[in-house]
Amino acid sequence: MAENSGNGATPVLAFIVGGLIVVVAVIAFFMYSGGMGGGETKSVDVNIKAPDISAPAKAE
């Protein structure tokens, strides 16, 4: 019969790596979303006015 020659460290390592991925995801969420809220509200007002341009006169 085949015997299991592993020492069982793989599930523990997978658990640790999974936990680190969750921690990084939570930190990234707070970095990109601006935190828990309750702070200042951000407002962006973009007003672009293009100059009036008329077409040249038609040559006959």
PDB file of N, CA, C, O and CB in Angstrom:
ATOM      1  N   MET A   1       0.830  -1.180   0.000  1.00  0.00           N
ATOM      2  CA  MET A   1       0.000   0.000   0.000  1.00  0.00           C
ATOM      3  C   MET A   1       0.878   1.248   0.000  1.00  0.00           C
ATOM      4  O   MET A   1       2.004   1.258   0.498  1.00  0.00           O
ATOM      5  CB  MET A   1      -0.946  -0.005   1.207  1.00  0.00           C
ATOM      6  N   ALA A   2       0.309   2.289  -0.580  1.00  0.00           N
ATOM      7  CA  ALA A   2       1.048   3.549  -0.617  1.00  0.00           C
ATOM      8  C   ALA A   2       0.870   4.281   0.711  1.00  0.00           C
ATOM      9  O   ALA A   2      -0.232   4.349   1.254  1.00  0.00           O
ATOM     10  CB  ALA A   2       0.573   4.436  -1.801  1.00  0.00           C
ATOM     11  N   GLU A   3       1.941   4.810   1.210  1.00  0.00           N
ATOM     12  CA  GLU A   3       1.883   5.547   2.461  1.00  0.00           C
ATOM     13  C   GLU A   3       1.988   7.042   2.191  1.00  0.00           C
ATOM     14  O   GLU A   3       2.642   7.464   1.238  1.00  0.00           O
ATOM     15  CB  GLU A   3       3.001   5.091   3.414  1.00  0.00           C
ATOM     16  N   ASN A   4       1.354   7.823   3.016  1.00  0.00           N
ATOM     17  CA  ASN A   4       1.431   9.269   2.895  1.00  0.00           C
ATOM     18  C   ASN A   4       2.777   9.726   3.451  1.00  0.00           C
ATOM     19  O   ASN A   4       3.032   9.615   4.650  1.00  0.00           O
ATOM     20  CB  ASN A   4       0.246   9.963   3.639  1.00  0.00           C
ATOM     21  N   SER A   5       3.627  10.237   2.579  1.00  0.00           N
ATOM     22  CA  SER A   5       4.955  10.627   3.035  1.00  0.00           C
ATOM     23  C   SER A   5       5.031  12.107   3.399  1.00  0.00           C
ATOM     24  O   SER A   5       6.079  12.581   3.837  1.00  0.00           O
ATOM     25  CB  SER A   5       5.979  10.310   1.969  1.00  0.00           C
ATOM     26  N   GLY A   6       3.922  12.848   3.222  1.00  0.00           N
ATOM     27  CA  GLY A   6       3.930  14.271   3.558  1.00  0.00           C
ATOM     28  C   GLY A   6       3.860  14.473   5.054  1.00  0.00           C
ATOM     29  O   GLY A   6       3.473  13.572   5.797  1.00  0.00           O
ATOM     30  N   ASN A   7       4.235  15.660   5.490  1.00  0.00           N
ATOM     31  CA  ASN A   7       4.233  15.933   6.917  1.00  0.00           C
ATOM     32  C   ASN A   7       3.029  16.762   7.354  1.00  0.00           C
ATOM     33  O   ASN A   7       2.933  17.120   8.527  1.00  0.00           O
ATOM     34  CB  ASN A   7       5.501  16.640   7.300  1.00  0.00           C
ATOM     35  N   GLY A   8       2.113  17.074   6.446  1.00  0.00           N
ATOM     36  CA  GLY A   8       0.909  17.804   6.805  1.00  0.00           C
ATOM     37  C   GLY A   8       1.077  19.301   6.896  1.00  0.00           C
ATOM     38  O   GLY A   8       0.169  19.979   7.377  1.00  0.00           O
ATOM     39  N   ALA A   9       2.193  19.846   6.459  1.00  0.00           N
ATOM     40  CA  ALA A   9       2.420  21.287   6.554  1.00  0.00           C
ATOM     41  C   ALA A   9       1.724  22.051   5.436  1.00  0.00           C
ATOM     42  O   ALA A   9       1.557  23.267   5.535  1.00  0.00           O
ATOM     43  CB  ALA A   9       3.906  21.583   6.526  1.00  0.00           C
ATOM     44  N   THR A  10       1.318  21.366   4.384  1.00  0.00           N
ATOM     45  CA  THR A  10       0.708  22.061   3.247  1.00  0.00           C
ATOM     46  C   THR A  10      -0.618  22.724   3.616  1.00  0.00           C
ATOM     47  O   THR A  10      -0.816  23.872   3.219  1.00  0.00           O
ATOM     48  CB  THR A  10       0.490  21.089   2.101  1.00  0.00           C
ATOM     49  N   PRO A  11      -1.532  22.096   4.337  1.00  0.00           N
ATOM     50  CA  PRO A  11      -2.768  22.800   4.712  1.00  0.00           C
ATOM     51  C   PRO A  11      -2.513  24.017   5.607  1.00  0.00           C
ATOM     52  O   PRO A  11      -3.210  25.026   5.498  1.00  0.00           O
ATOM     53  CB  PRO A  11      -3.710  21.842   5.423  1.00  0.00           C
ATOM     54  N   VAL A  12      -1.539  23.924   6.468  1.00  0.00           N
ATOM     55  CA  VAL A  12      -1.221  25.059   7.340  1.00  0.00           C
ATOM     56  C   VAL A  12      -0.672  26.204   6.506  1.00  0.00           C
ATOM     57  O   VAL A  12      -1.050  27.357   6.715  1.00  0.00           O
ATOM     58  CB  VAL A  12      -0.204  24.651   8.437  1.00  0.00           C
ATOM     59  N   LEU A  13       0.203  25.906   5.575  1.00  0.00           N
ATOM     60  CA  LEU A  13       0.763  26.938   4.704  1.00  0.00           C
ATOM     61  C   LEU A  13      -0.327  27.563   3.846  1.00  0.00           C
ATOM     62  O   LEU A  13      -0.331  28.779   3.655  1.00  0.00           O
ATOM     63  CB  LEU A  13       1.870  26.353   3.813  1.00  0.00           C
ATOM     64  N   ALA A  14      -1.249  26.762   3.325  1.00  0.00           N
ATOM     65  CA  ALA A  14      -2.354  27.289   2.517  1.00  0.00           C
ATOM     66  C   ALA A  14      -3.249  28.197   3.360  1.00  0.00           C
ATOM     67  O   ALA A  14      -3.724  29.221   2.868  1.00  0.00           O
ATOM     68  CB  ALA A  14      -3.185  26.134   1.913  1.00  0.00           C
ATOM     69  N   PHE A  15      -3.481  27.839   4.608  1.00  0.00           N
ATOM     70  CA  PHE A  15      -4.291  28.665   5.501  1.00  0.00           C
ATOM     71  C   PHE A  15      -3.610  30.015   5.748  1.00  0.00           C
ATOM     72  O   PHE A  15      -4.271  31.053   5.734  1.00  0.00           O
ATOM     73  CB  PHE A  15      -4.536  27.934   6.839  1.00  0.00           C
ATOM     74  N   ILE A  16      -2.309  30.003   5.973  1.00  0.00           N
ATOM     75  CA  ILE A  16      -1.568  31.248   6.221  1.00  0.00           C
ATOM     76  C   ILE A  16      -1.576  32.137   4.979  1.00  0.00           C
ATOM     77  O   ILE A  16      -1.805  33.342   5.078  1.00  0.00           O
ATOM     78  CB  ILE A  16      -0.113  30.939   6.643  1.00  0.00           C
ATOM     79  N   VAL A  17      -1.329  31.550   3.824  1.00  0.00           N
ATOM     80  CA  VAL A  17      -1.314  32.332   2.575  1.00  0.00           C
ATOM     81  C   VAL A  17      -2.712  32.890   2.299  1.00  0.00           C
ATOM     82  O   VAL A  17      -2.843  34.039   1.878  1.00  0.00           O
ATOM     83  CB  VAL A  17      -0.829  31.455   1.372  1.00  0.00           C
ATOM     84  N   GLY A  18      -3.748  32.098   2.527  1.00  0.00           N
ATOM     85  CA  GLY A  18      -5.114  32.587   2.345  1.00  0.00           C
ATOM     86  C   GLY A  18      -5.432  33.738   3.276  1.00  0.00           C
ATOM     87  O   GLY A  18      -6.080  34.704   2.872  1.00  0.00           O
ATOM     88  N   GLY A  19      -4.989  33.648   4.504  1.00  0.00           N
ATOM     89  CA  GLY A  19      -5.193  34.738   5.451  1.00  0.00           C
ATOM     90  C   GLY A  19      -4.484  36.014   5.024  1.00  0.00           C
ATOM     91  O   GLY A  19      -5.030  37.108   5.162  1.00  0.00           O
ATOM     92  N   LEU A  20      -3.282  35.876   4.512  1.00  0.00           N
ATOM     93  CA  LEU A  20      -2.544  37.048   4.029  1.00  0.00           C
ATOM     94  C   LEU A  20      -3.246  37.693   2.837  1.00  0.00           C
ATOM     95  O   LEU A  20      -3.270  38.918   2.715  1.00  0.00           O
ATOM     96  CB  LEU A  20      -1.114  36.654   3.643  1.00  0.00           C
ATOM     97  N   ILE A  21      -3.810  36.875   1.966  1.00  0.00           N
ATOM     98  CA  ILE A  21      -4.533  37.411   0.809  1.00  0.00           C
ATOM     99  C   ILE A  21      -5.763  38.190   1.272  1.00  0.00           C
ATOM    100  O   ILE A  21      -6.063  39.253   0.728  1.00  0.00           O
ATOM    101  CB  ILE A  21      -4.949  36.270  -0.154  1.00  0.00           C
ATOM    102  N   VAL A  22      -6.469  37.672   2.263  1.00  0.00           N
ATOM    103  CA  VAL A  22      -7.639  38.379   2.797  1.00  0.00           C
ATOM    104  C   VAL A  22      -7.222  39.702   3.428  1.00  0.00           C
ATOM    105  O   VAL A  22      -7.890  40.717   3.228  1.00  0.00           O
ATOM    106  CB  VAL A  22      -8.377  37.505   3.831  1.00  0.00           C
ATOM    107  N   VAL A  23      -6.138  39.707   4.180  1.00  0.00           N
ATOM    108  CA  VAL A  23      -5.665  40.942   4.820  1.00  0.00           C
ATOM    109  C   VAL A  23      -5.291  41.981   3.768  1.00  0.00           C
ATOM    110  O   VAL A  23      -5.639  43.153   3.907  1.00  0.00           O
ATOM    111  CB  VAL A  23      -4.453  40.651   5.735  1.00  0.00           C
ATOM    112  N   VAL A  24      -4.592  41.568   2.725  1.00  0.00           N
ATOM    113  CA  VAL A  24      -4.203  42.489   1.652  1.00  0.00           C
ATOM    114  C   VAL A  24      -5.452  43.021   0.940  1.00  0.00           C
ATOM    115  O   VAL A  24      -5.499  44.201   0.594  1.00  0.00           O
ATOM    116  CB  VAL A  24      -3.256  41.782   0.635  1.00  0.00           C
ATOM    117  N   ALA A  25      -6.452  42.182   0.719  1.00  0.00           N
ATOM    118  CA  ALA A  25      -7.686  42.626   0.062  1.00  0.00           C
ATOM    119  C   ALA A  25      -8.421  43.659   0.913  1.00  0.00           C
ATOM    120  O   ALA A  25      -8.944  44.637   0.380  1.00  0.00           O
ATOM    121  CB  ALA A  25      -8.606  41.426  -0.218  1.00  0.00           C
ATOM    122  N   VAL A  26      -8.465  43.454   2.222  1.00  0.00           N
ATOM    123  CA  VAL A  26      -9.136  44.411   3.104  1.00  0.00           C
ATOM    124  C   VAL A  26      -8.387  45.741   3.118  1.00  0.00           C
ATOM    125  O   VAL A  26      -9.009  46.802   3.060  1.00  0.00           O
ATOM    126  CB  VAL A  26      -9.246  43.844   4.536  1.00  0.00           C
ATOM    127  N   ILE A  27      -7.073  45.695   3.192  1.00  0.00           N
ATOM    128  CA  ILE A  27      -6.277  46.930   3.170  1.00  0.00           C
ATOM    129  C   ILE A  27      -6.478  47.666   1.851  1.00  0.00           C
ATOM    130  O   ILE A  27      -6.637  48.887   1.846  1.00  0.00           O
ATOM    131  CB  ILE A  27      -4.777  46.620   3.384  1.00  0.00           C
ATOM    132  N   ALA A  28      -6.474  46.945   0.734  1.00  0.00           N
ATOM    133  CA  ALA A  28      -6.671  47.575  -0.574  1.00  0.00           C
ATOM    134  C   ALA A  28      -8.056  48.213  -0.659  1.00  0.00           C
ATOM    135  O   ALA A  28      -8.200  49.304  -1.211  1.00  0.00           O
ATOM    136  CB  ALA A  28      -6.490  46.542  -1.707  1.00  0.00           C
ATOM    137  N   PHE A  29      -9.077  47.544  -0.119  1.00  0.00           N
ATOM    138  CA  PHE A  29     -10.425  48.110  -0.132  1.00  0.00           C
ATOM    139  C   PHE A  29     -10.461  49.443   0.598  1.00  0.00           C
ATOM    140  O   PHE A  29     -11.029  50.411   0.091  1.00  0.00           O
ATOM    141  CB  PHE A  29     -11.422  47.137   0.501  1.00  0.00           C
ATOM    142  N   PHE A  30      -9.858  49.505   1.786  1.00  0.00           N
ATOM    143  CA  PHE A  30      -9.875  50.751   2.533  1.00  0.00           C
ATOM    144  C   PHE A  30      -9.018  51.825   1.878  1.00  0.00           C
ATOM    145  O   PHE A  30      -9.346  53.008   1.975  1.00  0.00           O
ATOM    146  CB  PHE A  30      -9.404  50.512   3.945  1.00  0.00           C
ATOM    147  N   MET A  31      -7.947  51.454   1.225  1.00  0.00           N
ATOM    148  CA  MET A  31      -7.095  52.438   0.553  1.00  0.00           C
ATOM    149  C   MET A  31      -7.824  53.076  -0.630  1.00  0.00           C
ATOM    150  O   MET A  31      -7.760  54.290  -0.819  1.00  0.00           O
ATOM    151  CB  MET A  31      -5.787  51.779   0.076  1.00  0.00           C
ATOM    152  N   TYR A  32      -8.509  52.264  -1.416  1.00  0.00           N
ATOM    153  CA  TYR A  32      -9.141  52.770  -2.628  1.00  0.00           C
ATOM    154  C   TYR A  32     -10.528  53.349  -2.396  1.00  0.00           C
ATOM    155  O   TYR A  32     -10.993  54.144  -3.213  1.00  0.00           O
ATOM    156  CB  TYR A  32      -9.228  51.680  -3.637  1.00  0.00           C
ATOM    157  N   SER A  33     -11.209  52.982  -1.309  1.00  0.00           N
ATOM    158  CA  SER A  33     -12.555  53.496  -1.079  1.00  0.00           C
ATOM    159  C   SER A  33     -12.560  54.721  -0.175  1.00  0.00           C
ATOM    160  O   SER A  33     -13.598  55.367  -0.031  1.00  0.00           O
ATOM    161  CB  SER A  33     -13.422  52.417  -0.476  1.00  0.00           C
ATOM    162  N   GLY A  34     -11.469  55.046   0.413  1.00  0.00           N
ATOM    163  CA  GLY A  34     -11.410  56.227   1.261  1.00  0.00           C
ATOM    164  C   GLY A  34     -11.663  55.939   2.720  1.00  0.00           C
ATOM    165  O   GLY A  34     -11.922  56.865   3.488  1.00  0.00           O
ATOM    166  N   GLY A  35     -11.599  54.702   3.125  1.00  0.00           N
ATOM    167  CA  GLY A  35     -11.739  54.368   4.534  1.00  0.00           C
ATOM    168  C   GLY A  35     -13.154  54.011   4.926  1.00  0.00           C
ATOM    169  O   GLY A  35     -13.947  53.564   4.099  1.00  0.00           O
ATOM    170  N   MET A  36     -13.467  54.213   6.205  1.00  0.00           N
ATOM    171  CA  MET A  36     -14.751  53.818   6.759  1.00  0.00           C
ATOM    172  C   MET A  36     -15.826  54.871   6.522  1.00  0.00           C
ATOM    173  O   MET A  36     -16.968  54.666   6.933  1.00  0.00           O
ATOM    174  CB  MET A  36     -14.614  53.549   8.238  1.00  0.00           C
ATOM    175  N   GLY A  37     -15.521  55.938   5.905  1.00  0.00           N
ATOM    176  CA  GLY A  37     -16.503  57.003   5.703  1.00  0.00           C
ATOM    177  C   GLY A  37     -16.508  57.943   6.888  1.00  0.00           C
ATOM    178  O   GLY A  37     -15.629  57.882   7.748  1.00  0.00           O
ATOM    179  N   GLY A  38     -17.502  58.811   6.929  1.00  0.00           N
ATOM    180  CA  GLY A  38     -17.600  59.745   8.034  1.00  0.00           C
ATOM    181  C   GLY A  38     -16.669  60.929   7.883  1.00  0.00           C
ATOM    182  O   GLY A  38     -16.715  61.857   8.691  1.00  0.00           O
ATOM    183  N   GLY A  39     -15.849  60.918   6.894  1.00  0.00           N
ATOM    184  CA  GLY A  39     -14.933  62.029   6.672  1.00  0.00           C
ATOM    185  C   GLY A  39     -15.536  63.039   5.723  1.00  0.00           C
ATOM    186  O   GLY A  39     -16.756  63.152   5.603  1.00  0.00           O
ATOM    187  N   GLU A  40     -14.696  63.746   5.073  1.00  0.00           N
ATOM    188  CA  GLU A  40     -15.167  64.759   4.135  1.00  0.00           C
ATOM    189  C   GLU A  40     -15.728  64.101   2.877  1.00  0.00           C
ATOM    190  O   GLU A  40     -15.267  63.043   2.448  1.00  0.00           O
ATOM    191  CB  GLU A  40     -14.028  65.729   3.770  1.00  0.00           C
ATOM    192  N   THR A  41     -16.722  64.748   2.306  1.00  0.00           N
ATOM    193  CA  THR A  41     -17.280  64.250   1.049  1.00  0.00           C
ATOM    194  C   THR A  41     -16.544  64.938  -0.089  1.00  0.00           C
ATOM    195  O   THR A  41     -16.255  66.133  -0.028  1.00  0.00           O
ATOM    196  CB  THR A  41     -18.830  64.505   0.960  1.00  0.00           C
ATOM    197  N   LYS A  42     -16.252  64.189  -1.098  1.00  0.00           N
ATOM    198  CA  LYS A  42     -15.499  64.724  -2.222  1.00  0.00           C
ATOM    199  C   LYS A  42     -16.466  65.081  -3.338  1.00  0.00           C
ATOM    200  O   LYS A  42     -17.370  64.312  -3.662  1.00  0.00           O
ATOM    201  CB  LYS A  42     -14.436  63.712  -2.715  1.00  0.00           C
ATOM    202  N   SER A  43     -16.267  66.249  -3.917  1.00  0.00           N
ATOM    203  CA  SER A  43     -17.112  66.716  -5.006  1.00  0.00           C
ATOM    204  C   SER A  43     -16.225  67.229  -6.124  1.00  0.00           C
ATOM    205  O   SER A  43     -15.276  67.980  -5.897  1.00  0.00           O
ATOM    206  CB  SER A  43     -18.093  67.816  -4.526  1.00  0.00           C
ATOM    207  N   VAL A  44     -16.552  66.812  -7.322  1.00  0.00           N
ATOM    208  CA  VAL A  44     -15.784  67.255  -8.484  1.00  0.00           C
ATOM    209  C   VAL A  44     -16.727  67.997  -9.410  1.00  0.00           C
ATOM    210  O   VAL A  44     -17.770  67.470  -9.797  1.00  0.00           O
ATOM    211  CB  VAL A  44     -15.102  66.051  -9.220  1.00  0.00           C
ATOM    212  N   ASP A  45     -16.363  69.219  -9.766  1.00  0.00           N
ATOM    213  CA  ASP A  45     -17.166  70.024 -10.683  1.00  0.00           C
ATOM    214  C   ASP A  45     -16.299  70.348 -11.885  1.00  0.00           C
ATOM    215  O   ASP A  45     -15.339  71.113 -11.790  1.00  0.00           O
ATOM    216  CB  ASP A  45     -17.699  71.332  -9.995  1.00  0.00           C
ATOM    217  N   VAL A  46     -16.649  69.761 -13.007  1.00  0.00           N
ATOM    218  CA  VAL A  46     -15.880  69.976 -14.226  1.00  0.00           C
ATOM    219  C   VAL A  46     -16.745  70.779 -15.182  1.00  0.00           C
ATOM    220  O   VAL A  46     -17.820  70.333 -15.580  1.00  0.00           O
ATOM    221  CB  VAL A  46     -15.427  68.620 -14.869  1.00  0.00           C
ATOM    222  N   ASN A  47     -16.276  71.962 -15.549  1.00  0.00           N
ATOM    223  CA  ASN A  47     -17.003  72.826 -16.471  1.00  0.00           C
ATOM    224  C   ASN A  47     -16.036  73.244 -17.566  1.00  0.00           C
ATOM    225  O   ASN A  47     -15.126  74.039 -17.333  1.00  0.00           O
ATOM    226  CB  ASN A  47     -17.611  74.074 -15.739  1.00  0.00           C
ATOM    227  N   ILE A  48     -16.236  72.709 -18.754  1.00  0.00           N
ATOM    228  CA  ILE A  48     -15.347  73.002 -19.878  1.00  0.00           C
ATOM    229  C   ILE A  48     -16.153  73.746 -20.929  1.00  0.00           C
ATOM    230  O   ILE A  48     -17.180  73.250 -21.394  1.00  0.00           O
ATOM    231  CB  ILE A  48     -14.714  71.693 -20.472  1.00  0.00           C
ATOM    232  N   LYS A  49     -15.694  74.932 -21.305  1.00  0.00           N
ATOM    233  CA  LYS A  49     -16.359  75.709 -22.342  1.00  0.00           C
ATOM    234  C   LYS A  49     -15.437  75.767 -23.542  1.00  0.00           C
ATOM    235  O   LYS A  49     -14.328  76.297 -23.477  1.00  0.00           O
ATOM    236  CB  LYS A  49     -16.726  77.140 -21.843  1.00  0.00           C
ATOM    237  N   ALA A  50     -15.923  75.211 -24.637  1.00  0.00           N
ATOM    238  CA  ALA A  50     -15.149  75.230 -25.878  1.00  0.00           C
ATOM    239  C   ALA A  50     -15.324  76.591 -26.545  1.00  0.00           C
ATOM    240  O   ALA A  50     -16.402  77.182 -26.477  1.00  0.00           O
ATOM    241  CB  ALA A  50     -15.592  74.078 -26.837  1.00  0.00           C
ATOM    242  N   PRO A  51     -14.283  77.085 -27.182  1.00  0.00           N
ATOM    243  CA  PRO A  51     -14.409  78.378 -27.871  1.00  0.00           C
ATOM    244  C   PRO A  51     -15.331  78.237 -29.086  1.00  0.00           C
ATOM    245  O   PRO A  51     -15.423  77.173 -29.698  1.00  0.00           O
ATOM    246  CB  PRO A  51     -13.011  78.908 -28.309  1.00  0.00           C
ATOM    247  N   ASP A  52     -16.013  79.348 -29.418  1.00  0.00           N
ATOM    248  CA  ASP A  52     -16.873  79.342 -30.586  1.00  0.00           C
ATOM    249  C   ASP A  52     -16.012  79.430 -31.838  1.00  0.00           C
ATOM    250  O   ASP A  52     -15.226  80.364 -31.995  1.00  0.00           O
ATOM    251  CB  ASP A  52     -17.892  80.506 -30.531  1.00  0.00           C
ATOM    252  N   ILE A  53     -16.161  78.467 -32.713  1.00  0.00           N
ATOM    253  CA  ILE A  53     -15.372  78.428 -33.949  1.00  0.00           C
ATOM    254  C   ILE A  53     -16.357  78.383 -35.108  1.00  0.00           C
ATOM    255  O   ILE A  53     -17.266  77.553 -35.137  1.00  0.00           O
ATOM    256  CB  ILE A  53     -14.385  77.188 -33.980  1.00  0.00           C
ATOM    257  N   SER A  54     -16.163  79.283 -36.057  1.00  0.00           N
ATOM    258  CA  SER A  54     -17.037  79.293 -37.239  1.00  0.00           C
ATOM    259  C   SER A  54     -16.279  78.709 -38.425  1.00  0.00           C
ATOM    260  O   SER A  54     -15.055  78.814 -38.514  1.00  0.00           O
ATOM    261  CB  SER A  54     -17.534  80.740 -37.561  1.00  0.00           C
ATOM    262  N   ALA A  55     -17.017  78.104 -39.318  1.00  0.00           N
ATOM    263  CA  ALA A  55     -16.411  77.518 -40.507  1.00  0.00           C
ATOM    264  C   ALA A  55     -15.958  78.637 -41.460  1.00  0.00           C
ATOM    265  O   ALA A  55     -16.581  79.697 -41.507  1.00  0.00           O
ATOM    266  CB  ALA A  55     -17.411  76.558 -41.217  1.00  0.00           C
ATOM    267  N   PRO A  56     -14.894  78.406 -42.206  1.00  0.00           N
ATOM    268  CA  PRO A  56     -14.447  79.431 -43.166  1.00  0.00           C
ATOM    269  C   PRO A  56     -15.478  79.618 -44.289  1.00  0.00           C
ATOM    270  O   PRO A  56     -16.295  78.741 -44.571  1.00  0.00           O
ATOM    271  CB  PRO A  56     -13.068  79.042 -43.767  1.00  0.00           C
ATOM    272  N   ALA A  57     -15.403  80.787 -44.909  1.00  0.00           N
ATOM    273  CA  ALA A  57     -16.332  81.073 -46.005  1.00  0.00           C
ATOM    274  C   ALA A  57     -16.080  80.122 -47.171  1.00  0.00           C
ATOM    275  O   ALA A  57     -14.950  79.705 -47.428  1.00  0.00           O
ATOM    276  CB  ALA A  57     -16.194  82.542 -46.470  1.00  0.00           C
ATOM    277  N   LYS A  58     -17.155  79.794 -47.863  1.00  0.00           N
ATOM    278  CA  LYS A  58     -17.091  78.865 -48.976  1.00  0.00           C
ATOM    279  C   LYS A  58     -16.558  79.579 -50.208  1.00  0.00           C
ATOM    280  O   LYS A  58     -17.074  80.634 -50.575  1.00  0.00           O
ATOM    281  CB  LYS A  58     -18.474  78.252 -49.258  1.00  0.00           C
ATOM    282  N   ALA A  59     -15.544  79.031 -50.849  1.00  0.00           N
ATOM    283  CA  ALA A  59     -14.982  79.646 -52.069  1.00  0.00           C
ATOM    284  C   ALA A  59     -15.843  79.268 -53.265  1.00  0.00           C
ATOM    285  O   ALA A  59     -16.274  78.123 -53.400  1.00  0.00           O
ATOM    286  CB  ALA A  59     -13.501  79.197 -52.299  1.00  0.00           C
ATOM    287  N   GLU A  60     -16.087  80.253 -54.138  1.00  0.00           N
ATOM    288  CA  GLU A  60     -16.904  80.000 -55.336  1.00  0.00           C
ATOM    289  C   GLU A  60     -16.072  79.943 -56.565  1.00  0.00           C
ATOM    290  O   GLU A  60     -16.599  79.739 -57.659  1.00  0.00           O
ATOM    291  CB  GLU A  60     -17.959  81.054 -55.502  1.00  0.00           C
TER     292      GLU A  60
END
